[in-house]
Amino acid sequence: MYRTRARWGKTPLAPFAVLIFILGYSLTSPQNYQQTGFLFFYPLYEDFSIRCLYTTGTWLWVYFITWVMHYIANKKFGEGSYVVLTGCALYAYVSHYLYIIIVAVAIIRPFKLTFIPALIVEMVLVNGFILITYALFVSIYMVAFPPDDKQRQAPPEPSVDGKSIQGDDKPEDEVPLV
């Protein structure tokens, strides 16, 4: 997969592929505010052609983000932040809709906020709720199931005169696959 991506990326077709992707995404980006269902209506768009276009646009976006994140963010930059960001990202994916509804019903609708202030309030509060509740859940988990204080160490290898008994059979340092 890496070899194929690198080979396609070095061809003269790469800039055209980016332009075709942007064109495809612009055609399939949901900009329709008519023939939409209610908040809990599925599918959200009533018209079949619009529904197909927007679903295709969503998959184009997911495909693009997957490859971009693979290229720029597929490395461990700090143990603590890596654990928080990866764990919190999964938790945000699972729980974000709950917090969106809570903020919309408890704050945005009662105060009749217009679009831009509502967007800012929604983004800030939902992300804040996700981070705070994630930290709370992790804290509770760490109290309930504390980590082992001792690092489990592998037993020492048997040796004769300072040489390993296994000899050349032992593989060298393994390189991670990802």
N, C-alpha and C positions, 0 to 999 in steps of 0.2 A: 504494500500500500504506500509506504514512504517513497519507494523507488518510483512508482508510477506518478505520484504527486509531484516529486521533484522533476521527473522527466517532462511532464506537462507544463510545469511552471517555468521551464527554461525555453519553451518553444515560443515562436512569434504569436501563437494563438492566445497566450495567457492574458494580454490586455483586452483582447476581444471577448474572452470568456468572462472577465470582470464586468465589461459593459453589458454583455448579454444577461448576466446575473442581475445587475442593477435594473435593467429594463424589465426583466421578468418579475423582479420584486416590486417595482413600481406599479406594474399592471395588476399584481395580486395583493396589493396592500389595502386593507380595509379602510375605505374612505366613505363608506355609505352609511347614512343615518336614516334611511328609509327602509321599510320592510324588515325591521328588526323585531325580535320578540322581546319578551319581558326579561328581567334580570335572571330568572331561573328557567328560562325557556331554552330548550335545546332542540335542534341547532339554533344558534342565535339569529341567523339570517334565514328568512323564509324562502327566498328565491334560490333555486337549485344551482344556477350558474354562478351566482355570487358566492354561494357557500363553497363550491368547488374551487373557485379562484382564490378565495381567502384562505382556505385550507392549504392550497398549494403554496401560497405566500408564506404561511406560517412554517411549512416544512423547509422552504428555501432559507428562511431566517435561521431556523435551528441548524441546518446543514452548515451555513456560513459561520455561525457563532462557534459551532463545534470545531471547525478547522482553524479558525482564528485563535481560539483558546488553546487548542493543541499546540499551535506554533508559539504563542507568546506566554502562556501561563502553565505549561506542563512541567514545572519544576518546583521543588520544595525550596522556598526562600527563607523560611524560618519555622522551626518546629511548632512553636506556640501559635503563631498566626496561621500556619498551614492547617493545623487541627481546627482552629476556630472557624476559619473561612470555609473549609470543606464541610465540616459538620453543620455550620450555620446555613450554608447554602442549601443543603438537603432539607433542613428543618424549615427554611423559608419557602422552599418549593412546596412542601406539604401543607404549611399553615398560613400562607400569605392571604388566601381568600377570606379566611375567618377574620383577620384583622382589617382587611379592606372593608368588609361589610360592617364591622363594629364602628370603624371611624366614619363611614358614610352615614350610618343610621344615627349615631350618637352625636356627631359634630357637624358634618357637612349639610345634611338636610335640615336639622333644626335651625341652624344659623343662616340658611339659604345663601351659602357661599357661591360666588360665580366660579367659572371654570378654572382660571389661573390660580386664584387663592386656594380653591378646593384641591387642585392638583398638588400644589406645594404642601398643604396640610396633610393630604393623603400620603404622599411619598415620605415625608419626614416622620409622621406618626407611625405608619405601618412599619417602616424600617426600624424605628425605635422600639416598637412593641416586639418585633421579631428578635432583635438583639437582646433586649432585657429579658424576655421569657426564655430565650435560649440559654443565657447566662444563668438564670434561675434554675432551669431544668438540669443543666450541667452541674451546678453547685449541689443540688439535691442528690443527683446521681453520685457525685464524688463523696458525699457524706454517707450515703447508704452503702456504697461499694467502694471503699478506699483502695487506692492502688497499693500493690505490694511494695514494701520499703526496700526489700532486697531484690537486686537484679539477679535473675537466675543465670548462673554461669555454666557453661559447658564443662564437663569434667576434663581434666588435662589428658592429653593424648599419651598413651604409653610410649615410652622411648627407651632405647638402649644406647648408652654412651652419647646421649644428647641428640641422637638421630631418631627420626620418626620410624616406627615399625612399618607404617603403610608405604613409605618410600614415595615413589613417583605416582602412585595411584591417586593421591589426594588432589582434587581439582584446585586450581588457583582461585583467587578471589572471583566470585561470581559477579557478573555485571547484571544489574536489573534490566528486565525486558522493556519496561516502560520508561 
